[in-house]
Amino acid sequence: MQGFLHQGLAFGAALAAVPLIIHLLNRQRHRPLQWAAMRFVLAAYKKTRRRAQLENLLLLLLRMGVIALLAFALSRPFTSSDGALASLTEQRRDLILIVDGSASTGYRKNVDTVYERIIGRAQDILLELKSDRGDRVRLVHAAESAKLLSWRSAEEALAILPTLSAPTDGELRLSEVLAEVRRIAEEDAATSGAAAVEIRFLTDLQRTTFAPSAEGGELASELTDALFDQLAGLQELGLEILIEDLHGGGFLPPNLGVTQIRPLSEVLGPNLALELGVEIANYGSNLQAGVRVALSIDGERQPTQSLEIAAQATAEANFPVAFKSPGFHIIEASLEGDGLDIDDRRHELIYVPPSVRVLLVNGAPGDRIEDDEVGFLRAVLDPLPEAGSIGAEFTPFETEVQAPESIGSDEVDLAKHDVVVLANVESVSSRAVEALEEFVSRGGALLITVGDRVIPENYNARLWRPDGSGLLPAELERRVSARSQRGSYYRAAVFEELHPALAFFADDRWKPLFTEVPIYEFLASAPLEGSRVLASLDDDGSHPLLIERDYDRGRVLLWTTTVDRAWTRLPDSPRTLVPLMHDLLRYAGRPDVAPRNTKLGLAMHLEVPQFPRQLSLIKPDGSTRSLDGDPEELPSGKWLLPATQPVDQVGLWKVELGARSSDSKTAAAFAVQFPPQEGDMERIPPTELAGIHPVWLPLDPELGSSDREQSTQPRSGELWRGFARACLAFLILESLWGAWIGRRRTVQ
C-alpha cells in the first residue's frame, strides 16, 4: 500500500487490541479457590480445555479483526497501479473538469459552436463516472474568473450543464482558473497526503490564452508570470492537466472584428466637422476584400463604407460626421456576421462639449484694444465667423465682461459660467472672495492674470493661506523687470509638454512660438506645496510662469505676467496667443467628465444632469434589473447614481431615469466593450503547448478510445471496499462462531 487518504483513522486499527485487553483483565479478576466438588469439574474440563481455548482464541481473533478492518476501511488505503495489491483496487475517480466558457468558444463552424461541442463532451465524460463506486467530480466554469459549479457527484454536475447555455462575453484568465484548480488539489493533498485528482480541460486552445504575447507589454508579462507560478505549483503536487481541443478547425480560423472607434481629431463642440475612425482587424490567413463597415450615431445610420484588409492586419474606415448637440452620443460600428458574432459590433460613447462660458473681469479697461487685456482676450475668444464657414453655428467660447466690483453681488451669477478670469484686477473684496471660493468648490475654474495694477499684498491677504485653504496656488512676491526691453528679456525655459493646456507647443515645429516670446516683467511667486508649475522662466530664480492647483472640485491657474503688451510681446504673436488661450480656457472650463466606456467585470458610476425619479438598469440583451441605492446630489448640481454591479455583458447598457428629459436615456447610457485580443482565434498546436510546460498534457485527437481511457486513468487505486467486505465477513463469522460455541456448550 502507498498510504491512506485519512491517515489519522488508520491508527484506529490499534483498537483491535481492546478485546484482548478485556480478556486479560477478566482473567486477573478471577482467583482460584479449591473446594471439594470442583475436583470432578476439573477432571471433566481437562478433557476439553484445549478445544475450548482454541475456540475462544478464534473468537477473539475474529473480534479483533472486525475492529482492525473497519479502521483500515475508514482510512481509505490506496496503492499504485503497479503495486502488489493493484489487482485488488477499485479505480475510483476524483475528477476536476474544467469547461472553457470564454467568448472565443462562441465561434461557429458549420452548425454548432465550439462551446456546444465542449458542453457535449463534458456530458460524455460525466456519464462515464459511477456514483456507486464513489466517483467525485468538481465542475469548474472557466472565463474571466473560475466558478466552482459542482463539487460532489456526477449527477449533480450533469444537472448543472444544461444551464450553461452560452459562453460568457469575456476572455479566459487562465492564471485565475489554475489558481482555483490548485486550491482544490492542495485541499485534497492536505487530506490524503498526496494529490490524487485527475484534471481535464475542455477548451479551444486559443493562443492568447495559453501563450500571452510579449507585445502586450507589462500587463501581459504579469499575466505570464502569474500563469507560470500556478503551473509550477501544480507540478510540485505531481499533477498534469489533460487538455482536449474541441475547436475542430484549423489553427488560424478566419475572423473579422471591430477593435476600435475613435475621433481622428479633438471633439471641440457640436456642428463641427470631424472624422471618426473605425478600426477593423482581420485575424485570418487570407485577404478580405469588400468588408462592409456600418456606422450609426444615436441610431441614425451613416453611409456604409467598404474596406480591403490584408491577412492578419488592420484597416480603418473613416466616417465624416458632425454631432448635432453637446453631450454624450452613442456610436455603433458593425460588420456583417461571421464565425464569431460578438466582436462584429462595438459601441462607444463620445462626449461633445458645449461652449465654454467665460466671465472676463476687467481690472484695467482701456480706450483702445491694444491697451486693454480683456480686449485682447475677447478678440481671441470671440472672433467673428466668416460667412459660410463650417461651424458658424457653434462658438467654442461665450464671453461676458464685468467690472471687479460686480463679483459677489446679485448682478452676477457665477454659476452660469465655467471660467472666471481676473485680468489685472487691483484687489478682490471679501465678498468677491467668498463668491469665488464657492464657485471653484462646485467645479468652476479661476484664471488669474496679473499686471501693473495688481497689489501682491492685497492678493496674499485675501486669496493665499499657508495651509492651502486659500485660492491662490502661490504666494505673490516682488515685481521682476528686465534691464531693458530692447535686448534683455525673459522666456519660458521649460513647460509640461503633456499637459492639455500646453500640448500644442510640444511639437518641435510650434515650440518656439511659446519658448521664444519675450517677457519683460512678471511677479515672482512661491508655489504652494501640492501646486503644479506648468511653465517656468529662464531668470536666475527659475520663477514660475504658469501654476495650477486643484481646489475642491475645481481648479485655479495663475499666469504671472500679463496678456496685453504692457509686460510681454505675447499679443504680437497671434499664433501663440490664440492656441494658448484657447487650450488654457478650454482645459480650465471643461469639467472632468467620467468616461462612459468600460470593461467587463467592472462596476459603473454615472452622473446625470437631472434628478432620477425611478432607476432601472437595462442590459444589452434587453433584460431589466433594479439599480439598488439612492442617488447622491453633487455640489455641481448633478446627481451621482448608485454603482451598478460588475457588468457581465458586452454592448450598450442604459439606466432608465424615469425623467421627462428627452435625452435622459442617452445621458445615462454606457458601453461595455469587448476585449479585442479575444477575437484573435489563432490556436496553439498541441505539440507546442506540451513544450511550454510539463503540466500541460494535450490529448492527441488521433489516439484511439483505449489509449484515451488509459491516458485519463488515475495513477493509484483504493482498497477500502476490500477492507469493508473483509470486515463484514469477519463480523458475520464472529456472530456465527459465537452462536455455535454458545449453543454447543449449553447442550453439553
VEXRO-424727 format. One record per residue (C-alpha): residue number from 1; x, y, z. Coordinates in nm, 2 decimals. Layout:
<pts>
NUM_X_Y_Z
...
</pts>
This chain:
<pts>
1_0.00_0.00_0.00
2_0.12_0.35_-0.08
3_-0.07_0.52_0.20
4_-0.41_0.63_0.34
5_-0.64_0.91_0.24
6_-0.72_0.96_0.61
7_-0.41_0.87_0.79
8_-0.54_0.95_1.13
9_-0.82_0.69_1.11
10_-0.56_0.42_1.03
11_-0.44_0.44_1.38
12_-0.79_0.32_1.49
13_-0.66_-0.03_1.40
14_-0.49_-0.02_1.74
15_-0.83_-0.06_1.89
16_-0.82_-0.42_1.78
17_-0.63_-0.48_2.10
18_-0.93_-0.38_2.31
19_-1.09_-0.73_2.32
20_-0.75_-0.89_2.41
21_-0.70_-0.64_2.69
22_-1.06_-0.70_2.82
23_-0.98_-1.08_2.81
24_-0.66_-1.04_3.01
25_-0.82_-0.81_3.26
26_-1.10_-1.05_3.32
27_-0.85_-1.34_3.38
28_-0.68_-1.13_3.65
29_-1.01_-1.07_3.84
30_-1.08_-1.44_3.90
31_-0.87_-1.60_4.18
32_-0.85_-1.99_4.20
33_-1.03_-2.14_4.51
34_-1.01_-2.51_4.59
35_-1.33_-2.69_4.71
36_-1.43_-3.05_4.71
37_-1.69_-3.07_4.43
38_-1.46_-2.87_4.20
39_-1.23_-3.17_4.15
40_-1.49_-3.35_3.95
41_-1.55_-3.05_3.73
42_-1.17_-3.00_3.67
43_-1.14_-3.36_3.57
44_-1.41_-3.32_3.30
45_-1.27_-2.97_3.20
46_-0.92_-3.10_3.14
47_-1.06_-3.33_2.87
48_-1.20_-3.03_2.67
49_-0.97_-2.74_2.77
50_-0.75_-2.74_2.46
51_-1.06_-2.74_2.23
52_-1.22_-2.46_2.43
53_-0.90_-2.25_2.43
54_-0.88_-2.28_2.05
55_-1.25_-2.19_2.01
56_-1.20_-1.88_2.23
57_-0.88_-1.78_2.06
58_-1.05_-1.79_1.72
59_-1.35_-1.59_1.85
60_-1.11_-1.33_2.00
61_-0.92_-1.30_1.67
62_-1.24_-1.25_1.47
63_-1.35_-0.97_1.70
64_-1.00_-0.80_1.68
65_-1.01_-0.84_1.30
66_-1.35_-0.67_1.27
67_-1.22_-0.36_1.45
68_-0.89_-0.35_1.26
69_-1.05_-0.40_0.92
70_-1.31_-0.13_0.99
71_-1.04_0.12_1.08
72_-0.85_0.04_0.77
73_-1.16_0.07_0.55
74_-1.25_0.41_0.70
75_-0.89_0.54_0.65
76_-0.92_0.45_0.27
77_-0.59_0.29_0.18
78_-0.46_0.32_-0.17
79_-0.18_0.17_-0.38
80_-0.01_0.24_-0.71
81_-0.12_0.07_-1.03
82_0.20_-0.13_-1.04
83_0.19_-0.24_-0.67
84_0.15_-0.59_-0.54
85_-0.21_-0.52_-0.44
86_-0.31_-0.34_-0.76
87_-0.54_-0.63_-0.86
88_-0.75_-0.57_-0.55
89_-0.80_-0.20_-0.61
90_-1.10_-0.02_-0.75
91_-1.04_0.26_-0.99
92_-1.24_0.54_-0.81
93_-1.21_0.86_-1.00
94_-1.17_1.21_-0.84
95_-1.21_1.44_-1.13
96_-1.17_1.82_-1.18
97_-1.34_1.90_-1.51
98_-1.27_2.25_-1.65
99_-1.51_2.39_-1.91
100_-1.38_2.68_-2.12
101_-1.66_2.94_-2.12
102_-1.47_3.23_-2.28
103_-1.62_3.44_-2.56
104_-1.39_3.27_-2.82
105_-1.57_2.94_-2.77
106_-1.88_3.11_-2.93
107_-1.71_3.06_-3.27
108_-1.94_2.88_-3.50
109_-1.82_2.64_-3.77
110_-2.09_2.47_-3.98
111_-2.38_2.40_-3.75
112_-2.26_2.41_-3.39
113_-2.03_2.63_-3.19
114_-1.72_2.53_-3.01
115_-1.89_2.59_-2.68
116_-2.17_2.35_-2.77
117_-1.91_2.08_-2.85
118_-1.74_2.15_-2.52
119_-2.07_2.10_-2.32
120_-2.14_1.78_-2.52
121_-1.80_1.64_-2.45
122_-1.84_1.73_-2.08
123_-2.16_1.53_-2.06
124_-1.99_1.23_-2.22
125_-1.72_1.24_-1.96
126_-1.96_1.28_-1.67
127_-2.16_0.98_-1.79
128_-1.85_0.76_-1.76
129_-1.84_0.83_-1.38
130_-2.01_0.60_-1.14
131_-2.15_0.72_-0.81
132_-2.18_0.36_-0.67
133_-1.80_0.33_-0.66
134_-1.76_0.67_-0.51
135_-1.66_0.88_-0.81
136_-1.65_1.25_-0.74
137_-1.63_1.55_-0.98
138_-1.56_1.92_-0.94
139_-1.71_2.11_-1.23
140_-1.52_2.44_-1.30
141_-1.66_2.70_-1.54
142_-1.36_2.90_-1.67
143_-1.38_3.25_-1.81
144_-1.26_3.58_-1.66
145_-1.29_3.40_-1.32
146_-1.32_3.04_-1.22
147_-1.66_2.93_-1.09
148_-1.68_2.60_-0.90
149_-2.03_2.50_-1.00
150_-2.04_2.14_-0.86
151_-1.82_1.96_-0.61
152_-1.99_1.63_-0.53
153_-2.14_1.37_-0.77
154_-2.15_1.34_-1.15
155_-2.53_1.35_-1.13
156_-2.51_1.70_-0.97
157_-2.27_1.82_-1.24
158_-2.49_1.67_-1.52
159_-2.79_1.86_-1.38
160_-2.59_2.19_-1.40
161_-2.46_2.15_-1.75
162_-2.79_2.23_-1.93
163_-2.79_2.57_-1.76
164_-2.46_2.66_-1.93
165_-2.64_2.75_-2.25
166_-2.40_3.01_-2.39
167_-2.04_3.12_-2.33
168_-1.96_3.44_-2.14
169_-1.86_3.77_-2.31
170_-1.52_3.78_-2.16
171_-1.17_3.63_-2.21
172_-1.03_3.33_-2.03
173_-0.79_3.44_-1.75
174_-0.60_3.11_-1.72
175_-0.39_3.21_-1.42
176_-0.71_3.26_-1.21
177_-0.86_2.93_-1.33
178_-0.54_2.74_-1.24
179_-0.53_2.91_-0.90
180_-0.87_2.76_-0.83
181_-0.77_2.42_-0.95
182_-0.45_2.44_-0.74
183_-0.66_2.53_-0.43
184_-0.87_2.22_-0.48
185_-0.57_2.00_-0.53
186_-0.39_2.13_-0.22
187_-0.70_2.07_-0.01
188_-0.71_1.71_-0.15
189_-0.34_1.67_-0.07
190_-0.38_1.81_0.28
191_-0.64_1.54_0.35
192_-0.47_1.24_0.19
193_-0.10_1.34_0.19
194_-0.09_1.34_-0.19
195_-0.29_1.50_-0.46
196_-0.47_1.21_-0.64
197_-0.71_1.42_-0.85
198_-0.75_1.39_-1.23
199_-0.77_1.72_-1.42
200_-0.93_1.76_-1.76
201_-0.96_2.08_-1.95
202_-1.21_2.12_-2.24
203_-1.11_2.42_-2.45
204_-1.04_2.57_-2.79
205_-0.67_2.61_-2.74
206_-0.67_2.99_-2.82
207_-0.31_3.10_-2.84
208_-0.36_3.43_-2.65
209_-0.49_3.22_-2.35
210_-0.21_2.97_-2.33
211_0.09_3.18_-2.46
212_0.02_3.56_-2.40
213_0.22_3.77_-2.64
214_0.51_3.97_-2.52
215_0.37_4.26_-2.73
216_0.11_4.30_-2.46
217_0.36_4.50_-2.25
218_0.38_4.49_-1.87
219_0.03_4.36_-1.82
220_0.09_4.06_-2.04
221_0.42_4.00_-1.86
222_0.25_4.00_-1.52
223_-0.02_3.76_-1.65
224_0.25_3.52_-1.79
225_0.44_3.53_-1.46
226_0.12_3.45_-1.27
227_0.03_3.17_-1.51
228_0.37_3.00_-1.47
229_0.36_3.04_-1.09
230_0.03_2.84_-1.09
231_0.18_2.58_-1.33
232_0.48_2.54_-1.10
233_0.25_2.48_-0.80
234_0.06_2.21_-0.98
235_0.38_2.05_-1.09
236_0.50_2.04_-0.73
237_0.18_1.85_-0.64
238_0.27_1.59_-0.91
239_-0.03_1.68_-1.13
240_-0.09_1.70_-1.50
241_-0.37_1.87_-1.69
242_-0.52_1.67_-1.98
243_-0.63_1.92_-2.25
244_-0.89_1.83_-2.51
245_-0.92_2.06_-2.81
246_-1.28_2.09_-2.91
247_-1.24_2.35_-3.18
248_-1.22_2.11_-3.47
249_-1.08_2.36_-3.72
250_-0.75_2.49_-3.85
251_-0.50_2.67_-3.63
252_-0.57_3.01_-3.79
253_-0.95_3.03_-3.83
254_-1.09_3.33_-4.03
255_-1.25_3.61_-3.82
256_-1.31_3.98_-3.85
257_-1.37_4.21_-3.56
258_-1.43_4.58_-3.48
259_-1.15_4.67_-3.25
260_-1.17_5.05_-3.20
261_-1.38_5.36_-3.26
262_-1.21_5.69_-3.22
263_-1.23_6.06_-3.32
264_-0.94_6.14_-3.55
265_-0.92_6.49_-3.41
266_-1.03_6.67_-3.09
267_-1.40_6.70_-3.04
268_-1.45_7.07_-2.99
269_-1.82_7.10_-3.00
270_-2.14_7.04_-3.19
271_-2.19_7.12_-3.56
272_-1.82_7.10_-3.63
273_-1.70_6.86_-3.89
274_-1.46_6.58_-3.79
275_-1.39_6.22_-3.88
276_-1.45_5.90_-3.68
277_-1.21_5.62_-3.74
278_-1.34_5.26_-3.71
279_-1.06_5.00_-3.70
280_-1.13_4.65_-3.83
281_-0.89_4.36_-3.77
282_-0.85_4.06_-4.00
283_-0.73_3.77_-3.78
284_-0.74_3.51_-4.06
285_-0.48_3.40_-4.31
286_-0.64_3.53_-4.62
287_-0.70_3.88_-4.76
288_-1.06_4.00_-4.70
289_-1.20_4.23_-4.97
290_-1.53_4.41_-4.98
291_-1.57_4.42_-4.60
292_-1.87_4.64_-4.54
293_-1.85_4.87_-4.23
294_-2.17_5.03_-4.10
295_-2.18_5.32_-3.85
296_-2.47_5.48_-3.67
297_-2.48_5.78_-3.44
298_-2.77_5.79_-3.19
299_-2.95_5.53_-3.41
300_-2.91_5.74_-3.72
301_-2.73_5.52_-3.98
302_-2.44_5.67_-4.18
303_-2.34_5.57_-4.54
304_-2.17_5.23_-4.54
305_-1.80_5.20_-4.63
306_-1.61_4.91_-4.78
307_-1.26_4.80_-4.69
308_-0.99_4.56_-4.81
309_-0.79_4.41_-4.52
310_-0.47_4.21_-4.56
311_-0.42_3.89_-4.37
312_-0.35_3.93_-4.00
313_-0.37_4.31_-4.04
314_-0.60_4.60_-3.96
315_-0.76_4.87_-4.16
316_-0.95_5.18_-4.07
317_-1.27_5.32_-4.22
318_-1.31_5.70_-4.18
319_-1.66_5.85_-4.15
320_-1.71_6.23_-4.17
321_-1.96_6.33_-3.90
322_-2.09_6.64_-3.73
323_-2.26_6.60_-3.39
324_-2.58_6.80_-3.36
325_-2.58_6.87_-2.99
326_-2.35_6.87_-2.69
327_-2.35_6.58_-2.45
328_-2.29_6.21_-2.49
329_-2.35_6.04_-2.82
330_-2.39_5.67_-2.89
331_-2.17_5.54_-3.17
332_-2.22_5.19_-3.30
333_-2.00_5.02_-3.56
334_-2.08_4.68_-3.71
335_-1.98_4.43_-3.97
336_-2.17_4.15_-4.15
337_-2.18_3.84_-3.93
338_-1.91_3.58_-3.94
339_-1.80_3.28_-3.73
340_-1.77_3.49_-3.41
341_-2.06_3.72_-3.37
342_-1.97_3.90_-3.05
343_-1.68_4.11_-3.20
344_-1.88_4.21_-3.51
345_-2.04_4.50_-3.33
346_-1.89_4.76_-3.10
347_-2.03_5.06_-2.91
348_-1.86_5.38_-2.80
349_-1.99_5.68_-2.62
350_-1.83_6.01_-2.72
351_-1.87_6.33_-2.53
352_-1.93_6.65_-2.72
353_-1.86_6.95_-2.51
354_-2.07_7.26_-2.51
355_-1.94_7.62_-2.54
356_-1.71_7.73_-2.25
357_-1.88_8.02_-2.07
358_-1.61_8.27_-1.97
359_-1.66_8.56_-1.74
360_-1.39_8.83_-1.80
361_-1.33_9.06_-1.50
362_-1.16_9.36_-1.65
363_-0.94_9.53_-1.39
364_-0.78_9.78_-1.64
365_-1.02_9.89_-1.91
366_-0.87_10.08_-2.19
367_-0.99_10.30_-2.47
368_-0.80_10.10_-2.73
369_-0.79_9.72_-2.76
370_-0.41_9.74_-2.76
371_-0.43_9.88_-2.41
372_-0.70_9.65_-2.27
373_-0.61_9.30_-2.17
374_-0.97_9.19_-2.18
375_-0.99_9.34_-2.52
376_-0.72_9.10_-2.64
377_-0.89_8.81_-2.48
378_-1.23_8.89_-2.64
379_-1.07_8.92_-2.98
380_-0.91_8.58_-2.94
381_-1.22_8.40_-2.79
382_-1.50_8.57_-2.99
383_-1.37_8.61_-3.35
384_-1.64_8.69_-3.60
385_-1.71_8.38_-3.81
386_-1.67_8.42_-4.18
387_-1.99_8.39_-4.39
388_-2.05_8.03_-4.50
389_-1.77_7.89_-4.28
390_-1.81_7.54_-4.14
391_-1.91_7.55_-3.78
392_-2.05_7.90_-3.79
393_-2.35_7.78_-3.58
394_-2.11_7.70_-3.29
395_-1.89_7.93_-3.09
396_-1.63_7.75_-2.87
397_-1.65_8.03_-2.61
398_-1.93_8.25_-2.48
399_-1.78_8.56_-2.31
400_-1.92_8.82_-2.07
401_-1.73_9.12_-1.93
402_-1.79_9.26_-1.58
403_-1.62_9.51_-1.35
404_-1.44_9.38_-1.04
405_-1.69_9.54_-0.80
406_-1.98_9.33_-0.95
407_-1.83_9.00_-0.84
408_-2.01_8.87_-0.54
409_-2.31_9.10_-0.60
410_-2.66_9.00_-0.71
411_-2.59_9.13_-1.05
412_-2.36_8.84_-1.15
413_-2.44_8.47_-1.11
414_-2.12_8.29_-1.12
415_-2.29_7.95_-1.15
416_-2.38_8.05_-1.51
417_-2.01_8.04_-1.61
418_-1.74_7.78_-1.64
419_-1.44_8.00_-1.61
420_-1.38_8.34_-1.43
421_-1.07_8.54_-1.55
422_-0.94_8.81_-1.32
423_-0.74_9.03_-1.56
424_-0.51_9.28_-1.39
425_-0.76_9.33_-1.11
426_-0.61_9.55_-0.84
427_-0.76_9.37_-0.54
428_-1.05_9.14_-0.46
429_-1.31_9.22_-0.19
430_-1.40_8.98_0.09
431_-1.75_8.94_-0.07
432_-1.59_8.85_-0.40
433_-1.35_8.60_-0.24
434_-1.64_8.41_-0.08
435_-1.83_8.40_-0.41
436_-1.52_8.28_-0.60
437_-1.44_8.01_-0.33
438_-1.79_7.87_-0.36
439_-1.77_7.89_-0.74
440_-1.45_7.70_-0.76
441_-1.55_7.45_-0.49
442_-1.85_7.35_-0.70
443_-1.63_7.27_-1.00
444_-1.56_7.61_-1.16
445_-1.22_7.73_-1.28
446_-1.04_8.06_-1.19
447_-0.77_8.21_-1.41
448_-0.57_8.50_-1.26
449_-0.35_8.71_-1.49
450_-0.15_8.99_-1.32
451_-0.03_9.33_-1.43
452_0.07_9.67_-1.31
453_-0.25_9.72_-1.11
454_-0.22_9.41_-0.91
455_-0.11_9.47_-0.55
456_0.05_9.14_-0.42
457_-0.01_9.22_-0.06
458_-0.38_9.25_-0.11
459_-0.40_8.92_-0.31
460_-0.20_8.74_-0.04
461_-0.42_8.88_0.24
462_-0.74_8.77_0.07
463_-0.66_8.47_-0.16
464_-0.35_8.30_-0.01
465_-0.31_8.09_0.30
466_-0.01_7.88_0.40
467_-0.24_7.58_0.48
468_-0.38_7.58_0.13
469_-0.73_7.68_0.22
470_-0.70_7.99_0.00
471_-0.75_8.01_-0.37
472_-0.40_8.13_-0.48
473_-0.17_7.84_-0.59
474_0.14_8.05_-0.49
475_0.23_8.34_-0.27
476_0.29_8.66_-0.47
477_0.62_8.83_-0.41
478_0.81_9.12_-0.58
479_0.78_9.25_-0.93
480_1.07_9.15_-1.15
481_1.17_9.36_-1.45
482_1.42_9.30_-1.73
483_1.70_9.56_-1.75
484_1.60_9.68_-2.10
485_1.32_9.59_-2.34
486_1.55_9.62_-2.64
487_1.79_9.34_-2.58
488_1.71_9.19_-2.24
489_1.40_8.98_-2.17
490_1.29_8.66_-2.01
491_1.15_8.35_-2.19
492_0.97_8.03_-2.10
493_1.25_7.79_-2.04
494_1.06_7.46_-1.96
495_0.70_7.36_-1.97
496_0.48_7.05_-1.92
497_0.46_6.93_-2.28
498_0.20_6.66_-2.20
499_-0.04_6.90_-2.02
500_-0.36_6.96_-2.22
501_-0.32_7.34_-2.19
502_0.03_7.33_-2.34
503_0.04_7.02_-2.55
504_0.00_7.21_-2.88
505_0.35_7.36_-2.82
506_0.51_7.02_-2.76
507_0.56_6.97_-3.13
508_0.91_7.09_-3.23
509_0.76_7.30_-3.51
510_0.55_7.51_-3.27
511_0.77_7.50_-2.96
512_0.95_7.83_-3.04
513_0.61_8.00_-3.05
514_0.59_7.96_-2.68
515_0.95_7.95_-2.56
516_1.07_8.25_-2.77
517_0.81_8.50_-2.67
518_0.97_8.80_-2.49
519_0.85_8.86_-2.13
520_0.98_9.19_-1.98
521_0.81_9.18_-1.64
522_0.64_8.93_-1.41
523_0.55_8.87_-1.05
524_0.79_8.64_-0.86
525_0.59_8.38_-0.66
526_0.65_8.09_-0.42
527_0.42_7.79_-0.52
528_0.22_7.63_-0.25
529_0.31_7.27_-0.17
530_0.09_7.05_-0.40
531_0.06_7.31_-0.67
532_0.19_7.22_-1.02
533_0.43_7.45_-1.21
534_0.33_7.41_-1.57
535_0.59_7.65_-1.71
536_0.90_7.82_-1.57
537_1.10_8.12_-1.68
538_1.47_8.14_-1.76
539_1.55_8.40_-1.49
540_1.81_8.34_-1.22
541_1.54_8.20_-0.98
542_1.36_7.99_-1.25
543_1.03_8.15_-1.13
544_0.70_8.01_-1.24
545_0.52_8.15_-1.54
546_0.20_7.93_-1.51
547_0.09_7.75_-1.20
548_-0.21_7.52_-1.14
549_-0.37_7.38_-0.83
550_-0.69_7.18_-0.76
551_-0.93_7.34_-0.52
552_-1.21_7.10_-0.41
553_-1.39_7.01_-0.73
554_-1.25_7.29_-0.93
555_-0.91_7.44_-1.03
556_-0.72_7.77_-1.01
557_-0.45_7.88_-1.26
558_-0.21_8.17_-1.21
559_-0.04_8.34_-1.51
560_0.24_8.55_-1.35
561_0.26_8.81_-1.63
562_0.01_9.00_-1.85
563_-0.18_8.90_-2.16
564_-0.16_9.25_-2.31
565_0.15_9.44_-2.44
566_0.24_9.60_-2.10
567_0.47_9.33_-1.98
568_0.51_9.09_-2.28
569_0.51_9.06_-2.66
570_0.25_8.78_-2.64
571_-0.03_8.98_-2.82
572_0.21_9.05_-3.11
573_0.22_8.67_-3.19
574_-0.14_8.56_-3.27
575_0.00_8.21_-3.35
576_0.10_8.19_-2.98
577_-0.18_8.38_-2.81
578_-0.47_8.21_-2.99
579_-0.38_7.84_-2.92
580_-0.25_7.93_-2.57
581_-0.57_8.10_-2.46
582_-0.80_7.86_-2.64
583_-0.63_7.55_-2.49
584_-0.59_7.70_-2.15
585_-0.95_7.82_-2.11
586_-1.09_7.50_-2.28
587_-0.89_7.29_-2.03
588_-1.00_7.51_-1.74
589_-1.36_7.54_-1.83
590_-1.44_7.18_-1.92
591_-1.51_6.98_-1.61
592_-1.37_6.63_-1.59
593_-1.63_6.41_-1.75
594_-1.62_6.05_-1.64
595_-1.60_5.82_-1.95
596_-1.90_5.61_-2.04
597_-1.69_5.32_-2.18
598_-1.58_5.04_-1.96
599_-1.45_4.68_-1.95
600_-1.62_4.36_-1.84
601_-1.62_4.29_-1.47
602_-1.62_4.65_-1.35
603_-1.88_4.85_-1.17
604_-2.00_5.17_-1.33
605_-2.08_5.51_-1.17
606_-2.29_5.75_-1.37
607_-2.35_6.12_-1.33
608_-2.67_6.26_-1.47
609_-2.79_6.62_-1.50
610_-3.14_6.57_-1.36
611_-3.29_6.40_-1.05
612_-3.37_6.04_-1.14
613_-3.73_5.96_-1.04
614_-3.70_5.59_-1.09
615_-3.39_5.37_-1.16
616_-3.38_5.06_-1.36
617_-3.09_4.90_-1.55
618_-3.14_4.77_-1.90
619_-2.88_4.51_-2.01
620_-2.77_4.47_-2.38
621_-2.99_4.16_-2.41
622_-3.29_4.36_-2.31
623_-3.34_4.22_-1.97
624_-3.40_4.47_-1.69
625_-3.30_4.47_-1.33
626_-3.33_4.72_-1.05
627_-3.04_4.96_-0.96
628_-3.04_4.95_-0.58
629_-2.93_5.25_-0.38
630_-3.01_5.62_-0.36
631_-2.87_5.89_-0.59
632_-2.64_6.15_-0.44
633_-2.66_6.52_-0.52
634_-2.33_6.67_-0.61
635_-2.21_7.02_-0.55
636_-2.21_7.09_-0.92
637_-2.59_7.03_-0.93
638_-2.56_6.69_-1.10
639_-2.67_6.36_-0.95
640_-2.44_6.06_-0.89
641_-2.63_5.73_-0.94
642_-2.56_5.43_-0.72
643_-2.29_5.20_-0.86
644_-2.40_4.91_-1.08
645_-2.30_4.55_-1.01
646_-1.99_4.44_-1.21
647_-2.10_4.43_-1.57
648_-2.11_4.09_-1.74
649_-2.23_4.16_-2.10
650_-2.07_4.34_-2.39
651_-2.28_4.61_-2.56
652_-2.49_4.91_-2.48
653_-2.63_4.94_-2.12
654_-2.89_5.20_-2.02
655_-3.02_5.33_-1.69
656_-3.39_5.44_-1.71
657_-3.42_5.75_-1.50
658_-3.79_5.80_-1.51
659_-3.74_6.16_-1.60
660_-3.91_6.37_-1.87
661_-3.59_6.49_-2.03
662_-3.59_6.38_-2.40
663_-3.22_6.28_-2.38
664_-3.23_6.11_-2.04
665_-3.17_5.77_-2.18
666_-2.87_5.88_-2.38
667_-2.72_6.07_-2.08
668_-2.74_5.75_-1.87
669_-2.61_5.51_-2.13
670_-2.27_5.34_-2.11
671_-2.09_5.09_-2.33
672_-1.91_4.77_-2.22
673_-1.65_4.69_-2.48
674_-1.53_4.35_-2.60
675_-1.15_4.28_-2.54
676_-1.01_4.28_-2.89
677_-0.75_4.01_-2.82
678_-1.03_3.76_-2.76
679_-1.13_3.79_-3.12
680_-0.79_3.66_-3.23
681_-0.88_3.30_-3.30
682_-0.53_3.17_-3.37
683_-0.48_2.84_-3.19
684_-0.17_2.68_-3.04
685_-0.07_2.34_-3.17
686_-0.07_2.06_-2.90
687_0.30_1.99_-2.96
688_0.39_2.35_-2.90
689_0.17_2.36_-2.59
690_0.33_2.05_-2.45
691_0.67_2.21_-2.48
692_0.57_2.52_-2.28
693_0.53_2.34_-1.95
694_0.53_1.97_-1.85
695_0.20_2.02_-1.66
696_0.02_2.05_-2.00
697_-0.08_1.72_-2.14
698_-0.26_1.78_-2.48
699_-0.47_1.49_-2.59
700_-0.39_1.38_-2.95
701_-0.72_1.36_-3.13
702_-0.58_1.07_-3.34
703_-0.55_0.85_-3.03
704_-0.80_0.56_-3.01
705_-1.06_0.52_-2.74
706_-0.85_0.27_-2.55
707_-0.55_0.50_-2.55
708_-0.77_0.79_-2.45
709_-0.90_0.60_-2.15
710_-0.56_0.49_-2.05
711_-0.44_0.85_-2.06
712_-0.71_0.95_-1.82
713_-0.69_0.68_-1.56
714_-0.58_0.77_-1.21
715_-0.24_0.66_-1.11
716_-0.35_0.49_-0.79
717_-0.64_0.28_-0.67
718_-0.82_0.25_-0.34
719_-0.86_-0.07_-0.13
720_-1.13_0.04_0.11
721_-1.41_-0.17_-0.04
722_-1.19_-0.49_0.00
723_-1.13_-0.40_0.37
724_-1.50_-0.32_0.42
725_-1.60_-0.65_0.27
726_-1.35_-0.84_0.48
727_-1.48_-0.65_0.79
728_-1.83_-0.76_0.71
729_-1.72_-1.12_0.65
730_-1.53_-1.12_0.99
731_-1.84_-0.98_1.16
732_-2.06_-1.25_1.02
733_-1.82_-1.52_1.10
734_-1.78_-1.39_1.46
735_-2.16_-1.39_1.51
736_-2.20_-1.74_1.37
737_-1.90_-1.88_1.55
738_-2.00_-1.72_1.88
739_-2.36_-1.85_1.84
740_-2.23_-2.20_1.76
741_-2.00_-2.21_2.06
742_-2.27_-2.09_2.30
743_-2.52_-2.35_2.16
744_-2.28_-2.64_2.18
745_-2.17_-2.56_2.54
746_-2.52_-2.52_2.65
747_-2.61_-2.86_2.53
748_-2.31_-3.01_2.70
</pts>
